[in-house]
Amino acid sequence: DPQEQSKCFLDWGVNATAITCGTNGVIYRDSKDFFRIEPYEIDFVDGSGAGDAFTAGMAIGISESWPLTESLKFGAVLGASVCQGLGCNTTLFSRSKAQVEMQKLKVLD
């Protein structure tokens, strides 16, 4: 269970966790907050590279000082986008497309 895993990471001294959960979106937990980013809906073909694309998107947002929720949304959209075709990057959204699509995602309690 990803929610329990996120608690274990905090117990082990990790400051914050973001766990991708496929069709269940992304969960985030730190010592004060817990929330979920809803999934970006796609027709799934191949998951190769999804985690890398998610991490890259999240890292871009963090490095550019975006709010955490926006960084996670950007990562979620990029991760989902690569799952729409075969291989790791044939369907990867452009930055501008991902920034438009991420606005469709909600932050859930």
BELCORTA-V336019 format. One record per residue. N is the residue number from 0. RES is the residue in one small letter. SS is DSSP state (h for helix, s for strand, l for the rest). OMEGA is omega in whole degrees, -180 to 180 (* if undefined). NEAR is the number of other C-alpha atoms within 12 Angstrom. Layout:
<<N/RES/SS/OMEGA/NEAR> <N/RES/SS/OMEGA/NEAR>>
This chain:
<<0/d/l/-177/12> <1/p/h/178/22> <2/q/h/177/23> <3/e/h/177/16> <4/q/h/-179/21> <5/s/h/176/30> <6/k/h/179/26> <7/c/h/179/19> <8/f/h/178/21> <9/l/h/178/22> <10/d/h/-179/16> <11/w/l/176/12> <12/g/l/176/13> <13/v/l/-177/16> <14/n/l/-177/18> <15/a/s/177/24> <16/t/s/170/31> <17/a/s/-176/37> <18/i/s/177/32> <19/t/s/-175/36> <20/c/l/177/26> <21/g/h/-177/27> <22/t/h/176/22> <23/n/h/175/20> <24/g/l/-176/31> <25/v/s/172/41> <26/i/s/179/35> <27/y/s/177/36> <28/r/s/166/31> <29/d/s/-175/23> <30/s/l/-178/18> <31/k/l/-170/12> <32/d/l/168/20> <33/f/s/174/25> <34/f/s/-179/26> <35/r/s/171/31> <36/i/s/-179/36> <37/e/l/-179/31> <38/p/l/172/31> <39/y/l/-174/36> <40/e/l/179/22> <41/i/l/166/23> <42/d/l/-173/16> <43/f/l/175/20> <44/v/l/-173/19> <45/d/l/-178/23> <46/g/l/-179/29> <47/s/l/177/24> <48/g/l/-177/26> <49/a/h/180/35> <50/g/h/177/29> <51/d/h/180/24> <52/a/h/176/35> <53/f/h/-178/39> <54/t/h/179/28> <55/a/h/179/25> <56/g/h/178/36> <57/m/h/-180/34> <58/a/h/177/25> <59/i/h/-180/24> <60/g/h/-180/27> <61/i/h/-178/20> <62/s/h/179/14> <63/e/l/176/13> <64/s/l/174/13> <65/w/l/171/18> <66/p/l/-177/16> <67/l/h/-179/29> <68/t/h/180/32> <69/e/h/177/30> <70/s/h/179/34> <71/l/h/177/44> <72/k/h/180/46> <73/f/h/177/44> <74/g/h/-180/44> <75/a/h/-180/53> <76/v/h/179/49> <77/l/h/178/46> <78/g/h/179/44> <79/a/h/-175/46> <80/s/h/-179/43> <81/v/h/-179/34> <82/c/l/-177/34> <83/q/l/-180/27> <84/g/l/179/23> <85/l/l/178/19> <86/g/l/-171/17> <87/c/l/-174/25> <88/n/l/-178/24> <89/t/l/-178/21> <90/t/l/179/29> <91/l/l/179/32> <92/f/l/170/30> <93/s/l/178/20> <94/r/h/-177/20> <95/s/h/178/14> <96/k/h/-180/17> <97/a/h/180/33> <98/q/h/175/25> <99/v/h/-175/17> <100/e/h/-178/26> <101/m/h/179/35> <102/q/h/178/22> <103/k/h/-176/20> <104/l/l/179/27> <105/k/l/171/23> <106/v/s/-177/25> <107/l/s/176/18> <108/d/l/*/13>>
